[in-house]
Amino acid sequence: MSSRIELPPDDVDGLPHEPTSSARTSPAIPSLLGRNDEREFLRVQRARVEQQGFVVAELLGRPGAGKSSLLRVFAEERAAMGDRVMELAPDSYGGCLSGHVYVTLLGMLVGTTPGLGSSDVERTETLAAALGAAGSGEGRLVVLIDDFDRIDALSRRVVTALVRSPPQSAMLLVVSSGAMALPGAVALREVAPLSREQARFRVAPHVLDAWPALAGFTALELEQLEGYWREGGRAAASLEEVVAERARRTDASARDFLQLLAVLRAPYPSAHLDASSRRAALELQKRGFVRMSSQGAQLAHAWLAGIVRSTLSREESRAKEADALERLTRWGAPLEARAWSAYRAGAVGLGVVLLEQVARASEAAADYPRAVDAYQAMAELCRAETAKSEFDSPKDIETQAVRRGAEALRKSYAPPQVQHDE
């Protein structure tokens, strides 16, 4: 039995998106070629559960190494064997929705939509109790969190606390990340880049010969190199330059849509794709930049999005961020997504209003680190030159935001209050 939520851009490394299906066989996924050792590592961790109870493992690797593919296929394998598999990933807005992974996982476990709780201690205890109850049911519990380093900070804190004080549950927790993210007795496995010999099974030899200095490749990088060669590119100093050059060579309409997707940090909903944007999305999908899913069109990988954003000038970036903010507002995106979009766009008036709402909501949920971030962003917006035309006294608002941020920071370090029954 497998529970599945919003999956991020796949580490399938640029392969066209296809819905996950239990009928699809693992060997058919090209990004798993040469990954038998990694797959066996996951199977060994699952076997350890029978002797040790709570087992934690972490897959490490460069963007596009194939971590998501490994987790997805492992999930299908364990679900077919009767395990209770729960797959989680950052929210569709790039991990900006506080508590998203925590609330989603807890909801999967208890079968209802839970609240956020009043402190990290309470949240950790609640999740530990739910995992303990679920671990005693039929089939072992397997929880997989993809892109752990990109999930919301609150959920990251709760899961980290859970690993430090393991629940009484026979289960396997596996996370993927770019660098070591969890403390304690965690089994680690690097999803290493493919060697040049392995890469020759993926792309034509002459493509690799054009970059003799590169020793290791991810499948995502190989796809970009092959596309660059096919489009006539030859001299590029780095893989990032390859992606940037391919983005610049895209025709104006598709390039404009590509840049918008990069700054959106969210899917472009299918319902809002007009004929022009749909054509652009399909063209970009053919070139490995975009994947289409039930949520709409989005960049195939966060690594690509970051490089595309880096090609924009400051003026272009501000214009695109303003466009993204207008669209997120029109689409009814969550408050946090709109608030941080307004911050990036330099929309002082709207940004201050929305960020204060985020800060207040964070304080109410005792998510003080999140409140600190929001107050600091408010203060930064108030220092902008345009703030003088938005507010009568931006300095007063800045001072108030700094003061509230300092108070939230103090509370974030304060020990939790333990309530005793009378």
C-alpha positions in Angstrom: 0.0 0.0 0.0 1.6 3.3 -1.1 0.5 6.8 -0.1 1.7 9.4 -2.6 1.7 13.2 -2.5 3.1 16.1 -4.6 6.4 14.9 -6.0 9.0 17.4 -6.8 10.9 17.6 -10.1 12.3 14.1 -10.5 15.9 13.1 -10.1 15.0 11.0 -13.2 17.4 13.5 -14.6 15.5 15.1 -17.4 13.6 12.0 -18.6 10.1 12.9 -19.8 7.7 12.6 -16.9 5.5 9.6 -16.8 3.0 8.6 -14.1 4.2 6.1 -11.5 2.6 2.7 -12.2 3.0 -0.6 -10.4 3.0 -2.2 -13.8 6.2 -0.3 -14.8 9.3 -2.4 -14.2 12.4 -0.9 -12.5 14.9 -2.0 -15.2 13.0 0.1 -17.7 14.1 3.3 -16.1 17.4 4.4 -17.7 18.4 6.5 -14.7 18.7 3.3 -12.7 21.3 1.7 -15.0 24.4 1.1 -12.9 22.6 1.6 -9.6 22.3 -2.0 -8.4 24.5 -1.3 -5.4 22.3 1.6 -4.3 19.2 -0.5 -4.7 20.8 -3.3 -2.7 21.7 -0.8 0.0 18.0 0.1 0.4 17.0 -3.5 0.6 19.6 -4.2 3.3 18.3 -1.2 5.4 14.8 -2.7 5.1 16.1 -6.1 6.3 17.7 -4.4 9.3 14.3 -3.3 10.5 13.4 -6.9 11.5 16.4 -7.0 14.0 16.8 -3.3 15.0 13.3 -1.8 14.8 13.7 1.9 13.9 16.2 2.2 11.0 17.2 5.5 9.3 19.1 5.8 6.0 20.2 8.7 3.8 20.9 8.8 0.1 23.4 11.6 -0.7 24.3 12.9 -4.1 24.6 15.7 -6.6 21.4 17.2 -8.2 20.2 14.8 -10.9 22.2 11.8 -9.6 19.1 9.6 -9.5 18.0 9.7 -5.9 14.3 10.3 -6.6 14.3 7.5 -9.1 15.8 5.1 -6.5 13.3 6.1 -3.9 10.3 5.8 -6.3 11.3 2.3 -7.5 12.1 1.2 -3.9 8.6 2.4 -2.9 7.0 0.3 -5.6 9.0 -2.7 -4.7 8.2 -2.5 -1.0 4.5 -1.8 -1.6 4.3 -4.9 -3.8 5.9 -6.8 -0.9 3.1 -5.7 1.5 4.8 -2.8 3.3 3.0 0.4 4.2 4.9 2.9 2.1 4.5 6.7 2.5 6.3 9.0 0.1 6.8 12.7 0.8 8.6 15.6 -0.7 8.8 19.4 -0.6 5.6 21.3 -1.3 4.9 22.5 -4.8 6.1 26.0 -3.8 9.7 25.0 -3.1 9.4 24.1 0.6 8.0 27.5 1.7 4.8 26.1 3.3 5.6 25.7 7.0 4.8 22.2 8.4 3.7 20.8 5.0 5.6 17.5 5.3 4.9 17.1 9.0 1.2 17.6 8.6 1.0 15.4 5.4 2.8 12.5 7.1 0.8 12.8 10.2 -2.4 12.9 8.2 -1.3 9.7 6.3 -0.8 8.0 9.7 -3.9 9.0 11.5 -6.3 9.2 8.5 -7.5 12.8 9.2 -6.2 16.3 8.6 -4.3 17.2 11.8 -3.4 20.7 13.2 0.1 22.1 13.3 0.4 21.8 17.1 1.7 24.4 19.5 5.5 23.6 19.7 8.2 21.4 18.1 8.2 19.2 21.3 4.5 18.6 21.0 4.8 18.0 17.2 7.6 15.5 17.7 5.8 13.6 20.4 2.6 13.5 18.4 4.4 12.1 15.3 6.4 9.6 17.4 3.1 8.3 18.9 1.5 8.0 15.5 4.5 6.2 14.1 4.5 3.8 17.0 0.8 3.0 16.5 1.3 2.5 12.7 4.4 0.4 13.2 2.4 -2.2 15.1 0.0 -2.7 12.2 0.1 -5.1 9.3 3.1 -4.7 7.1 6.2 -2.7 8.0 6.1 1.0 7.8 8.5 2.6 5.2 8.6 6.4 5.1 10.5 8.0 2.2 11.3 11.8 2.2 12.8 13.0 -1.1 14.8 16.3 -1.2 15.0 16.4 2.6 17.2 19.5 2.4 14.5 21.3 0.5 11.5 20.6 2.7 10.1 23.2 5.0 12.2 24.1 8.1 9.6 23.1 10.6 9.2 19.6 9.2 13.0 19.3 9.0 13.3 20.1 12.7 10.6 17.6 13.8 12.1 14.8 11.7 15.6 15.5 13.0 14.3 15.5 16.6 12.6 12.2 15.9 15.8 10.7 14.7 17.6 11.8 17.8 15.0 10.2 20.0 13.7 7.3 17.9 10.0 6.2 18.4 9.1 2.7 19.5 8.3 1.6 16.0 9.7 -1.0 13.7 10.0 1.0 10.6 12.4 2.3 7.9 12.9 6.1 7.3 14.9 7.0 4.2 15.7 10.6 3.1 17.5 11.9 0.1 19.6 15.1 0.2 22.5 16.9 -1.4 24.6 16.6 1.8 24.4 14.8 5.1 21.3 16.2 6.9 20.4 13.8 9.8 22.2 13.2 13.1 23.0 10.0 14.9 23.2 6.4 13.7 22.2 6.9 10.1 23.2 4.5 7.3 24.7 6.7 4.5 25.0 5.9 0.8 26.3 8.2 -1.8 24.6 8.1 -5.2 27.9 8.8 -7.0 28.2 10.4 -10.4 28.5 7.9 -13.3 32.0 7.3 -14.6 33.0 8.0 -18.2 32.7 4.3 -18.9 29.2 4.1 -17.5 28.2 7.3 -19.3 29.0 5.8 -22.6 25.9 3.6 -22.2 23.8 6.8 -22.0 25.2 9.1 -24.7 27.3 8.9 -27.9 31.0 8.7 -27.3 31.8 11.8 -29.3 29.7 13.8 -26.8 31.9 12.8 -23.9 35.0 13.3 -26.0 34.1 16.9 -26.3 34.6 17.3 -22.5 37.7 15.3 -21.6 38.3 17.1 -18.3 35.0 15.9 -16.8 35.4 12.7 -14.9 31.9 12.0 -13.5 28.3 12.7 -14.7 24.8 12.6 -13.5 22.1 11.5 -16.0 20.7 15.1 -15.9 24.0 16.5 -16.8 24.5 13.9 -19.6 21.1 14.9 -21.1 22.1 18.6 -21.1 25.5 17.8 -22.7 23.9 15.7 -25.4 21.3 18.4 -26.1 24.0 21.1 -26.2 26.1 19.1 -28.7 23.0 18.3 -30.9 22.2 22.0 -31.0 25.7 22.9 -32.3 27.4 23.8 -29.0 31.1 22.9 -28.6 33.1 25.1 -26.2 31.7 25.4 -22.7 33.8 25.8 -19.5 31.3 24.1 -17.2 28.1 22.2 -17.1 26.4 25.3 -15.7 27.5 27.2 -18.8 26.1 24.5 -21.0 22.6 24.9 -19.4 22.8 28.7 -19.5 23.8 28.7 -23.2 21.0 26.3 -24.1 18.5 28.5 -22.3 19.8 31.6 -24.2 19.5 29.8 -27.5 15.8 29.0 -26.9 13.4 31.0 -29.1 12.0 34.2 -27.5 8.6 32.8 -26.6 9.9 29.6 -25.0 12.7 31.4 -23.3 10.3 33.9 -21.7 8.2 31.0 -20.4 11.3 29.2 -19.2 12.4 32.2 -17.2 9.0 32.6 -15.7 8.9 29.0 -14.5 12.3 29.5 -12.9 11.2 32.4 -10.8 7.8 31.0 -10.0 9.3 28.1 -8.0 6.0 26.4 -8.5 4.1 24.5 -11.2 2.3 26.6 -13.8 -1.2 25.2 -13.4 -2.6 23.3 -16.4 -5.9 25.2 -16.2 -4.0 28.5 -16.9 -1.9 27.3 -19.8 -3.1 29.1 -22.9 -2.2 27.9 -26.4 1.1 29.9 -26.5 2.3 28.8 -23.1 1.3 25.2 -23.8 3.4 25.2 -27.0 6.3 26.7 -25.1 6.0 24.1 -22.4 5.9 21.2 -24.9 8.9 22.6 -26.7 10.9 23.0 -23.5 9.8 19.5 -22.5 11.4 18.1 -25.7 14.6 19.8 -24.7 14.7 18.4 -21.2 14.0 21.7 -19.4 10.3 21.2 -18.4 8.2 18.3 -17.3 4.4 18.1 -17.6 2.3 16.6 -14.8 -1.2 16.7 -13.5 -0.2 19.9 -11.6 0.9 21.6 -14.8 4.3 22.6 -16.2 7.4 23.1 -14.1 11.2 23.0 -14.4 12.5 19.5 -14.7 14.9 20.0 -11.8 15.7 22.7 -9.2 19.3 22.7 -10.4 18.1 23.9 -13.9 15.9 26.5 -12.3 18.8 28.0 -10.4 21.0 28.2 -13.5 18.2 29.8 -15.5 17.6 32.5 -12.8 21.4 33.2 -12.8 21.2 34.2 -16.5 18.8 37.1 -15.7 20.0 40.6 -15.1 18.8 42.4 -11.9 16.2 44.3 -13.9 15.0 41.2 -15.8 14.8 39.3 -12.5 12.7 42.0 -10.8 10.4 42.1 -13.8 9.9 38.3 -13.8 9.4 38.2 -10.1 6.7 40.9 -10.4 5.1 38.8 -13.1 5.3 35.7 -10.9 3.8 37.5 -8.0 0.8 38.7 -10.1 0.2 35.2 -11.3 0.5 33.6 -7.9 -2.0 36.1 -6.5 -4.4 35.6 -9.4 -4.2 31.8 -9.0 -4.9 32.0 -5.2 -1.5 30.6 -4.1 -1.0 30.1 -0.4 -0.1 33.2 1.8 3.5 32.1 2.3 4.1 31.6 -1.4 2.7 35.1 -2.2 4.6 36.7 0.7 8.0 35.4 -0.3 7.3 36.1 -4.0 6.5 39.7 -3.0 9.8 39.9 -1.1 11.8 38.7 -4.1 9.9 41.1 -6.4 10.7 44.0 -4.1 7.0 44.8 -3.8 7.5 46.8 -0.5 3.9 47.6 0.4 2.3 44.2 -0.3 5.4 42.3 0.9 5.4 44.0 4.3 1.6 43.3 4.7 1.9 39.6 3.7 5.1 38.9 5.6 3.6 40.3 8.8 0.7 37.9 8.4 3.3 35.0 7.9 5.2 36.2 11.0 2.0 36.4 13.2 0.8 33.0 12.0 4.2 31.5 12.7 4.3 33.0 16.2 0.8 31.6 16.9 2.1 28.1 15.9 5.3 28.6 18.0 7.3 28.4 14.8 9.6 31.1 15.9 12.5 30.6 13.5 10.0 31.1 10.7 8.7 34.3 12.3 12.3 35.5 12.6 12.8 35.1 8.8 9.6 36.9 8.0 10.4 39.9 10.3 13.9 40.1 8.9 12.5 40.2 5.4 10.0 42.9 6.4 12.9 45.0 7.8 14.9 44.6 4.6 12.0 45.7 2.4 11.5 48.8 4.6 15.1 49.8 3.8 14.4 49.9 0.1 14.3 53.3 -1.5 10.8 52.7 -2.8 9.6 52.2 0.8 9.4 56.0 1.2 6.7 56.2 -1.3 4.8 53.3 0.2 4.8 54.3 3.9 4.8 57.6 5.9 7.5 56.3 8.2 9.2 53.1 6.9 11.9 53.5 9.6 9.3 53.0 12.3 8.0 49.8 10.6 11.6 48.6 10.2 12.3 49.2 13.9 9.2 47.4 14.9 10.0 44.4 12.7 13.5 44.2 14.1 12.2 44.3 17.7 9.6 41.6 17.0 12.2 39.5 15.2 14.5 39.8 18.2 11.7 38.7 20.5 10.9 35.7 18.2 14.6 34.8 18.1 14.7 34.8 21.9 11.7 32.6 22.1 13.2 30.2 19.6 16.0 29.5 22.0 13.9 29.3 25.2 13.3 25.8 26.6 9.7 24.5 26.0 7.3 25.0 28.9 6.3 21.6 30.3 2.7 21.5 31.5 2.0 19.3 34.6 -1.4 17.9 35.3 -3.0 19.1 38.5 
